[in-house]
Amino acid sequence: MSYIIAYVILRDMVKTESECERAEGMKEQVRLAVIGLGLIGLRHAEAIRKSPDLLLEAIVEPSDAGRAFAAESGARHYAELSQLFENETLDGIVLATPTPLHLEQGLAAVRAGCALLIEKPITVEAQDAYTLTREADRLNVPILVGHHRRHNGMVKAAKQAIVDGAIGDIRAIQATCWFYKPDYYFDTAPWRKKKGAGPISVNLVHDIDLLRHFCGDVTTVQALSLPSRRGFENEDLATAVLQFTSGAIATISVSDSIVAPWSWELTARENMAYPATSESCYLIGGSEGGLSLPDLRVWRHENEPDWWTPITSCNLTCSMRDPLEVQLAHFRQVILGEEQPLVSGWEGLKSLEVVEAVASSAETGQIVDLSVADSAPHDIRRHL
C-alpha cells in the first residue's frame, strides 16, 4: 500500500512540476501587436510568429492585405490604433508606421503602458523624440529604438574586438552608403521626392547610429550636399565629417543615386531582397590595427606598427542569426525587466540629433556644435 501511495504522490509531483513549467513558459511569452504592415512591419510580424516566446496578438493596418495577413496568422485585426487599445491588453507593440506618425502613436502606446519597439528614426525631429522619451520615462515604460544593425552578429563581433583592443584606439572611420534607388521607388510614394525626405534623413540614421556605437558621442558636424539630379526637392548626395568626444574622426558619404556595391544593404547580407557583394562599406582605422566591415577582417603589422614591416589579416567569426529576430528576443527581455534597452529612446534621440546636424550643416555651410546636447537635448543645434 505504501508503494502505491508513494507512486501516486510521485506521479502527482511530476505532473505538478510539469504543469508549473508549462505555466511558467506561458507566463514568459509576451503578447505583441505590430502597427503598420509595410516592408519592415511584415518582417517583424513574421519574426514574431517564428518565436516560441512571442505571441502575435494583433495587427493594426488599414489595408486589405493587413486584414488578410492577420486572418492567416491568427491575429486580431484593427484598422486604427485606438481600436487596439480599446480591445486588447498587451505587453508591447512594434511600431513600424511612417516616421511622421511615430510621435502621436508612440505617445499613445506608452500612455497605454505598452513597452515600445519603435522603428528608426525614432521621430522626424529631435524635439519630438525628446517629448516621447521624456513621457516614457515619466511613466516608466521602456522604449527600444529599432536600430537593428546593433543586434547583427557582425556588429557585435566588431564592437567586442574594439573593446578588447584588437586595433588599439579608433582614430578614424570611413563609411560609404552608396546605392541607386530606381525611379519607381519614388513614383510609388511621391513624399520621397519632397524636401526632408532625401538620403540624409531616410538612410543616414542607420549608419550614424553604428558610428556612435563604435566611437561614442559626436561633438561637431560639418557637411556638404548636392541637389537631386532627378529634379526632386531633396538632396541625393551628402558627405559629412564627424568629430567624437574620443577624438576620433569619421567621414561618411551617402547617396541614393550612385551605382556602387559599397553600402550596408549590399554587403551585410541582412536582407535577401538585396543582391549580395563581397565588398565592405566601413573601414575603421586604429592606432594598432585596422578593421573592415562587414567582412570582419582585422589588419595588423606582425610585430609592431611599422609600415615597412609585413602586414597580415585575419577574419573574425560571428553569429549569422537574423538581427531582427535577435532584436525581438532582446525586446522580450526588456519587457520582462531582465535587460535594459540596447538602443534606448535617448540613444535614438542622440543619433537623430546628429542627422539633423548633418542636414543643417549641409544647408548653411557651417559647423554644427553638438556639445550642448547634454544640457539641453531639446535644443541641440548651435552654429560655430
Secondary structure, DSSP 8 states (H G I E B T S, - for coil): -HHHHHHHHHHHHHHHHHHHHHHHHHHH-EEEEEE--SHHHHHHHHHHHH-TTEEEEEEE--SHHHHHHHHHHT-EEESSHHHHHHH---SEEEE-S-GGGHHHHHHHHHHTT-EEEEESSSSSSHHHHHHHHHHHHHHT--EEEE-GGGGSHHHHHHHHHHHTTTT-SEEEEEEEEE-B--HHHHHTSGGGGSTT-SHHHHTHHHHHHHHHHHH--EEEEEEEEEE-TT--SSEEEEEEEEEETTS-EEEEEEESB---S-SHHHHS---TTS---S--SEEEEESS-EEEETTTEEEEESSSS-TTS-EEEEE-----S-HHHHHHHHHHHHHTTSS--SS-HHHHHHHHHHHHHHHHHHHH-S-EE-TTTTT-TTS--EE-
